[in-house]
Amino acid sequence: MTTFTPATTQGDVVGRLQLEGSRASVRAYFLSDRTRAGQTLLALIWLLDGGLQFQSFMYSRGFVQMITALTPGQPTWVGDSVRWGANTAGGNLTLFNTLFALTQVVIGLGILYRPTARPALALSIVWALFVWWFGEAFGMMFMSMAAPLTGAPGAVLIYALIALIVWPSARPGGLLGAQGARIAWCALWVLMAYLWLQQPSSGADAITNAINAAPSGMSWLSSVQNWAANAATGDGLPIALVMAAVSLLIGIGVAARWRARELLQLSIVVSLAFWVFGEGFGGIFQGGATDPNSGLPLVLLAYVMFGLVSRPDATPEAEPRDADAAVATD
């Protein structure tokens, strides 16, 4: 039996070529190389944060109380400054919270638009440090509550580090350079190794308690968290020791470029475990979250680090289009 297929018309061919051309243009603009892809993904996270900041909860006293809850046990200068910031914003929460949300949206859109990528990245670094101080109380690093499993040392601090690395530049590693980026990566993971050995992470039931306190908002996620919490009961110390050793290996190995790609892949697995078990996707499905917490930014940080561990520091990555030139010409 002979079958016939409709002839492809000239219009079909033209339409298909236009679609492929549009896709290629989008890829060239937003994903032309690892640096630009990192910028784009960072911008999307900032846009997510801006959207979360527009939630009705953020316009309520609950938002102010969430921030002031970070102050007990802090050094005086930290507690007083965070309380001052929360009370100042609470005096006109509609105005200030709208400004907070719009700032993050402007950062995201500014990074996506090539000609404004540099100033937007600069603003993102300043804003991240501002939020790390007044919104996260330095990730609770100055009180005995900081734990990598639940997000320490703080999501926005990782945003700032990513911005420094994906800064449009002819050299790998942006403002830090490839070696500087590896040193910063090492410092971050060594810090997390240290935090794993502290009481909030190393107590017998510290892991179980942290997972039980994690947000959820989805029945399947709650089931997974309950399973993990039960499995970790009484084993907080050995888990903490293993995770401290793994964190040290990830940090030092990548910095030394020993099995760096494999260790970056391992860091992604570990970061996703943090994001699921200890952070509950940052609580974005439960409501009241201001960001996706540190697990997702850690994955993005690992992604941008892949291009900085397999070639000489002075040799720019061979890419279709240099990110610095793209910003200058577009």
C-alpha positions as CSV (number, residue, x, y, z in Angstrom):
1,M,0.0,0.0,0.0
2,T,1.4,3.4,-1.0
3,T,1.2,6.3,1.4
4,F,1.6,9.9,0.6
5,T,2.7,12.7,2.8
6,P,1.7,16.3,2.2
7,A,4.3,18.3,0.4
8,T,6.3,20.7,2.5
9,T,5.3,24.1,1.4
10,Q,7.7,27.1,1.2
11,G,5.8,28.7,4.0
12,D,6.5,25.7,6.3
13,V,10.2,25.9,5.5
14,V,10.4,29.6,6.1
15,G,8.5,29.3,9.4
16,R,10.7,26.5,10.6
17,L,13.9,28.5,9.7
18,Q,12.5,31.6,11.5
19,L,11.7,29.5,14.6
20,E,15.2,28.0,14.6
21,G,16.7,31.4,14.0
22,S,14.7,32.8,17.0
23,R,15.9,30.0,19.2
24,A,19.5,30.6,18.1
25,S,19.2,34.3,18.9
26,V,17.8,33.6,22.4
27,R,20.6,31.2,23.1
28,A,23.2,33.6,21.8
29,Y,21.8,36.4,23.9
30,F,21.2,34.6,27.2
31,L,23.3,31.4,27.0
32,S,26.2,32.2,24.7
33,D,28.8,30.8,27.1
34,R,29.1,29.6,30.7
35,T,29.5,33.1,32.1
36,R,26.5,34.5,30.3
37,A,24.4,31.4,31.3
38,G,25.5,32.0,34.9
39,Q,24.4,35.6,34.7
40,T,21.0,34.6,33.2
41,L,20.4,31.9,35.9
42,L,21.4,34.4,38.6
43,A,19.0,36.9,37.2
44,L,16.2,34.4,37.3
45,I,16.8,33.7,40.9
46,W,16.7,37.4,41.6
47,L,13.4,37.7,39.8
48,L,12.1,34.8,41.8
49,D,13.1,36.6,45.0
50,G,11.4,39.7,43.8
51,G,8.2,37.8,43.1
52,L,8.3,36.2,46.5
53,Q,8.8,39.6,48.1
54,F,5.4,40.7,46.6
55,Q,3.6,38.0,48.6
56,S,0.9,39.3,50.9
57,F,2.7,37.9,53.9
58,M,5.6,40.3,53.3
59,Y,3.2,43.2,53.7
60,S,2.1,42.0,57.2
61,R,3.6,42.3,60.6
62,G,4.6,38.6,60.2
63,F,7.5,39.7,57.9
64,V,8.8,42.1,60.5
65,Q,8.5,39.5,63.3
66,M,10.3,36.9,61.1
67,I,13.3,39.3,60.9
68,T,13.3,40.3,64.6
69,A,13.2,36.6,65.5
70,L,16.8,36.4,64.3
71,T,18.0,38.8,66.9
72,P,17.9,36.8,70.2
73,G,21.4,35.5,71.1
74,Q,23.1,37.8,68.6
75,P,26.0,40.2,69.6
76,T,24.6,43.5,70.6
77,W,25.6,45.3,67.5
78,V,24.0,42.7,65.2
79,G,20.8,42.4,67.2
80,D,20.3,46.2,67.6
81,S,21.0,46.9,63.9
82,V,18.7,44.1,62.7
83,R,15.9,45.3,65.0
84,W,16.4,48.9,63.9
85,G,16.1,47.8,60.2
86,A,13.0,45.7,60.9
87,N,11.3,48.5,62.9
88,T,12.2,51.1,60.3
89,A,10.7,49.0,57.5
90,G,7.7,48.2,59.7
91,G,6.9,51.9,60.1
92,N,5.8,52.0,56.4
93,L,5.8,48.4,55.3
94,T,3.9,49.0,52.1
95,L,6.5,51.4,50.9
96,F,9.6,49.6,52.0
97,N,8.6,46.1,51.1
98,T,7.5,47.3,47.6
99,L,11.0,49.0,47.3
100,F,12.6,45.7,48.4
101,A,10.7,43.7,45.8
102,L,11.3,46.2,43.0
103,T,15.0,46.4,43.7
104,Q,15.3,42.6,43.2
105,V,13.2,42.7,40.0
106,V,15.4,45.6,38.7
107,I,18.5,43.6,39.5
108,G,17.2,40.5,37.6
109,L,16.0,42.4,34.6
110,G,19.2,44.5,34.5
111,I,21.4,41.4,34.5
112,L,19.3,39.9,31.7
113,Y,19.8,43.0,29.5
114,R,23.4,42.9,28.3
115,P,24.2,46.6,28.3
116,T,23.2,47.0,32.0
117,A,24.7,43.7,33.2
118,R,27.6,45.3,34.9
119,P,25.7,47.9,36.9
120,A,23.0,45.4,37.8
121,L,25.6,42.9,39.0
122,A,27.3,45.6,41.1
123,L,23.9,46.5,42.6
124,S,23.2,42.8,43.3
125,I,26.5,42.6,45.3
126,V,25.6,45.6,47.4
127,W,22.0,44.5,47.9
128,A,23.1,41.0,48.7
129,L,25.3,42.2,51.5
130,F,22.6,44.6,52.7
131,V,20.1,41.7,52.9
132,W,22.7,39.3,54.5
133,W,23.0,41.9,57.3
134,F,19.5,43.2,57.8
135,G,17.4,40.3,56.4
136,E,19.5,37.2,57.4
137,A,21.5,38.6,60.4
138,F,24.7,37.3,58.7
139,G,23.2,33.8,58.3
140,M,23.1,33.5,62.1
141,M,26.9,33.0,62.0
142,F,27.3,35.0,65.2
143,M,24.9,32.8,67.2
144,S,24.8,29.0,67.8
145,M,22.2,28.3,65.2
146,A,24.1,28.3,61.9
147,A,24.0,25.0,60.1
148,P,24.8,24.2,56.4
149,L,21.9,21.8,56.2
150,T,19.4,24.6,56.9
151,G,21.1,27.3,54.7
152,A,24.2,28.7,56.5
153,P,26.1,30.8,55.8
154,G,23.2,32.4,53.9
155,A,21.8,32.4,50.4
156,V,22.4,36.0,49.4
157,L,26.1,35.7,50.3
158,I,26.4,33.1,47.7
159,Y,24.5,35.4,45.2
160,A,27.2,38.0,45.8
161,L,30.0,35.4,45.2
162,I,28.3,34.2,41.9
163,A,28.0,37.9,40.8
164,L,31.8,38.4,41.3
165,I,32.6,35.3,39.3
166,V,30.2,35.9,36.4
167,W,31.1,39.6,36.1
168,P,31.6,40.3,32.3
169,S,35.3,40.1,31.7
170,A,37.8,38.8,29.2
171,R,39.5,36.7,31.9
172,P,38.0,33.6,33.5
173,G,36.5,34.1,36.9
174,G,35.3,37.7,36.5
175,L,36.4,40.1,39.2
176,L,38.0,37.4,41.3
177,G,39.9,35.6,38.5
178,A,40.0,31.8,38.2
179,Q,42.4,31.4,41.1
180,G,40.5,33.8,43.3
181,A,37.2,32.1,42.5
182,R,38.7,28.7,43.5
183,I,40.0,30.2,46.8
184,A,36.6,31.7,47.5
185,W,34.9,28.4,46.8
186,C,37.4,26.7,49.1
187,A,36.7,29.2,51.9
188,L,33.0,28.7,51.6
189,W,33.1,24.9,51.8
190,V,35.8,24.9,54.6
191,L,33.5,27.3,56.5
192,M,30.6,24.8,56.1
193,A,32.9,22.0,57.3
194,Y,33.5,24.0,60.4
195,L,29.8,24.6,60.9
196,W,29.1,20.9,60.6
197,L,31.3,20.4,63.7
198,Q,29.4,22.9,65.8
199,Q,26.5,22.0,68.2
200,P,23.6,22.9,65.9
201,S,24.8,20.2,63.4
202,S,26.7,17.7,65.5
203,G,24.3,17.0,68.4
204,A,22.9,13.5,68.5
205,D,19.5,14.6,67.2
206,A,20.6,17.8,65.6
207,I,20.0,16.5,62.0
208,T,16.6,15.1,62.9
209,N,15.5,18.3,64.6
210,A,16.7,20.4,61.7
211,I,14.8,18.3,59.1
212,N,11.7,18.2,61.3
213,A,11.8,22.0,61.5
214,A,12.3,22.4,57.7
215,P,9.4,24.0,55.7
216,S,7.5,21.8,53.2
217,G,4.1,22.7,51.8
218,M,3.8,19.5,49.8
219,S,2.7,16.1,51.2
220,W,5.3,14.1,49.2
221,L,8.1,16.4,50.5
222,S,6.9,16.0,54.0
223,S,7.0,12.2,53.6
224,V,10.6,12.4,52.3
225,Q,11.7,14.7,55.1
226,N,10.0,12.5,57.8
227,W,11.8,9.5,56.4
228,A,15.2,11.3,56.5
229,A,14.6,12.7,60.0
230,N,13.8,9.2,61.3
231,A,16.8,7.7,59.6
232,A,19.1,10.3,61.2
233,T,17.7,9.9,64.7
234,G,20.6,9.6,67.2
235,D,23.2,9.7,64.5
236,G,23.8,13.4,64.3
237,L,27.5,13.3,65.3
238,P,28.7,10.6,62.8
239,I,26.7,12.3,60.0
240,A,28.2,15.7,60.9
241,L,31.7,14.2,60.9
242,V,31.2,12.6,57.5
243,M,29.7,15.9,56.1
244,A,32.5,17.9,57.5
245,A,35.0,15.6,55.8
246,V,33.1,15.8,52.5
247,S,32.9,19.6,52.7
248,L,36.6,19.8,53.3
249,L,37.3,17.5,50.3
250,I,35.0,19.5,48.1
251,G,36.5,22.8,49.1
252,I,40.2,21.9,49.0
253,G,40.0,19.5,46.1
254,V,38.4,22.0,43.8
255,A,40.8,24.7,44.9
256,A,43.7,22.4,44.1
257,R,42.1,21.2,40.9
258,W,42.3,17.6,42.1
259,R,39.4,15.6,40.7
260,A,37.7,19.0,40.6
261,R,35.0,18.2,38.1
262,E,34.0,15.1,40.0
263,L,34.0,17.1,43.3
264,L,31.9,19.8,41.7
265,Q,29.4,17.1,40.7
266,L,29.4,15.8,44.3
267,S,28.8,19.3,45.6
268,I,25.7,19.6,43.4
269,V,24.4,16.3,44.9
270,V,25.1,17.5,48.4
271,S,23.6,21.0,47.8
272,L,20.4,19.4,46.4
273,A,20.2,17.2,49.5
274,F,20.4,20.4,51.6
275,W,17.8,22.0,49.5
276,V,15.3,19.1,49.8
277,F,15.8,17.7,53.3
278,G,17.0,20.7,55.4
279,E,15.5,23.6,53.4
280,G,12.3,22.3,51.9
281,F,13.0,24.1,48.7
282,G,13.4,27.3,50.8
283,G,9.8,27.1,51.8
284,I,8.6,28.6,48.6
285,F,5.7,26.1,48.3
286,Q,4.7,26.8,51.9
287,G,4.4,30.6,51.7
288,G,6.3,33.3,53.5
289,A,9.7,32.5,51.9
290,T,11.8,35.4,50.7
291,D,14.2,33.3,48.6
292,P,14.9,29.6,47.7
293,N,17.6,29.4,50.4
294,S,21.2,28.3,49.8
295,G,20.8,24.9,48.1
296,L,19.9,26.3,44.7
297,P,22.5,29.1,44.6
298,L,25.1,26.5,45.6
299,V,24.2,24.4,42.6
300,L,24.5,27.5,40.4
301,L,27.9,28.4,42.0
302,A,29.1,24.9,41.1
303,Y,27.9,25.3,37.5
304,V,29.9,28.5,37.0
305,M,33.0,26.9,38.7
306,F,33.1,24.1,36.1
307,G,34.8,26.4,33.6
308,L,37.5,27.4,36.1
309,V,39.0,24.1,37.0
310,S,40.1,22.4,33.8
311,R,42.3,25.0,32.0
312,P,45.2,27.4,32.8
313,D,44.1,30.5,34.6
314,A,45.5,32.9,32.0
315,T,43.7,31.3,29.1
316,P,40.1,32.5,28.4
317,E,37.6,29.8,27.8
318,A,37.1,29.1,24.2
319,E,33.5,30.2,23.7
320,P,31.4,31.4,20.7
321,R,31.2,34.9,22.0
322,D,33.1,36.6,24.8
323,A,30.8,37.9,27.5
324,D,32.7,41.2,27.9
325,A,32.7,42.0,24.2
326,A,29.0,41.1,24.1
327,V,28.1,43.7,26.8
328,A,30.2,46.3,25.1
329,T,28.7,45.9,21.6
330,D,25.0,44.9,22.3
